[in-house]
C-alpha cells in the first residue's frame, strides 16, 4: 500500500506541476454508465472532480456499482490529453486519450467477503463542449487489476457531465 500511495502522490504532484504554467479550470461532475466485470454488465454511478488546461486534464473519480450480491467501488485518477487537435480545432467535440490508475474494492454480500486491489489502464473518449461552464463526456476505460483474485480486468463505458467553476 505504501508503494501505491507514493505512486499516487507522485502522479498528483506531476499533474499539478503540468498545470503551473497554463491557466487551469476546475470542474465537478456526475457520471453514469456500466462496467463489464466478470463478463457481466454492472450499472454504475459516480462523482468526478478535476482540473483541466488547454492541453491536459486530470480527473479523480469515485464509482459505485452493484449487481446481485456484489458491490464494487473504485477510486481512480485519470490523466488525458486531446488527440487529433488540428482536425478538431474549431469543433465542439474534442477526442482524448490517456492513462488511469486507482483502487478497487469488491464486497460479496453473500459471504461477507471483501477483496481490494489496484487498477491501471488506458482511457479514451469524446468531450462535447456545451458552453463555457458545461461539457458532456462519453468515455471508455480498459483496466487491468492487481491483487484482486476474481477480477483480471474490467471495461467501463460512461457518460459524464462536468460543471466548470
N, C-alpha and C positions, 0 to 999 in steps of 0.2 A: 504494500500500500504506500510506503514511503517513496518508492521509485515512481509510482504513478502520480503522487502528489507533486513531486519535483518536476516531472514532465509537464503536468497540467499548469503549474505555476510558470514554468519556462515559456510555454505557449502563450499564456496570457500576457506575460511581460513582452514577448516578441510582438504580439499583435498590438499591444499598447504603444510600443516604440514605432511601429509602422504608421500609426495614426498621428504621431507627434508633429510631423511636417505638414500634413494636409489637414484641411478642415474636416471635422468629423460630425456625424449626425447620429444621435442615439435613437433607438426605437424600442417599443414593446409590441408584443403581438400575441395572437392566439392561433392555434392550428388544429386541424382535424385531418384524419386520413386513416391509413391502415398499414399494418406490418404483416409480412409473411414470416411467421415463426413456426418452426417445425412443420412446414408445408401447409399451414392453416392461415387463413386471413383473420387478423385480430384488429378490430377497430380501435382507434386511439384518439386522445385529445391531448392538448399541450399548451404550454406557455413559452414565450420566447422573449429574450432581451438581447439587444445587440448594439454594435457601433458600426457605422458604415462611412467610408470615404469614397472618393471618386473611383479608386482602384480596388479596394479591399472591403470585405465585410466579415466581422466576427460575431457569431451568434451563440448564446447559451440557451439551451432548450431543455425543458422538462416535459416528458411524455408519460401518460398513464394509459394502460390498455388492460382489458380484462376479457377473458374467453373461458367460459365454463368454470372450472375450478382453479384457473391460473390468473394471477395478476402480474403485470410487467410494468416496471418503472425504469426510465432511462434519464440520465442527465448527460447531455452531450454538448461539447464545444465544436463548432463548425467554422472553418475559415474558408472563404471562397473569393474568387475574383471573376470579373466579367470576361467572357470569351467572345471572339468574333466582333470585337468592339468597333472596328471600322465599318463592318457591314450594318450593324445595328445602331450606328451613331445617332441618327435622327429618329429612331423608333422608340415607342413607349415600352416595347418588350426588350428585356435585357437577359440574354442567356448567361449562365455562370457555371463554374466547376470548382471543386475544392476538396478538402480533406476533413474528416471528422474523427474525434476521439472522445471517449466518455466511459461511463459506468452503467451497468445494467443490473437490475435485481428481478428475480423471478420468485414469486410466492406461490407455492402449491397449497391451496386451501384444503385439499382432500387429506393430505398427510401432515399439514402444518410445517412444511419444509420451506427453507429459504436458500436460494442459490444466488451468489453475486459474482460479478466478473467485469472484465473490461471489454469495450467495443472500439473498433477502429475501422476506418474505411474511406470511401470516396462518396462525393455527392455532386449532383448536377441539377439544373432546373432552369426555369424561366421566371423572371420577375416582371410584373406588369406595373408600371408607374402610373397610378391613377391621378395623383396630384402631388403637390409638394409635401403633404403630410401623410399620405396613404399609399401603400402598394400592396399588391397581391402576389403571392409566390407559389408556384407549383413546382415541387421538388421531389427528387428521387435520391435515396441514400442506400448504398450497399455497405453492410457492416459485417466484419468477422468478429468472433468473440474469443475471449481468452479466460480460462478458469471457470467457465460455465459448462457443466458436464453434459447437459442435454441439448444445448443450442450451439451449433457450429457457426451459423451466420443468420442474418436477417436482412430483409429488404423493406424499406419504408417508402411509401408514397404519401405526400402530404400537401394540403392546401393551407397556406398561412395568410394572415392579414397583419400588416405591420403599420403602426402609427408612429411617425417621426415627430420628435419634440426637440 
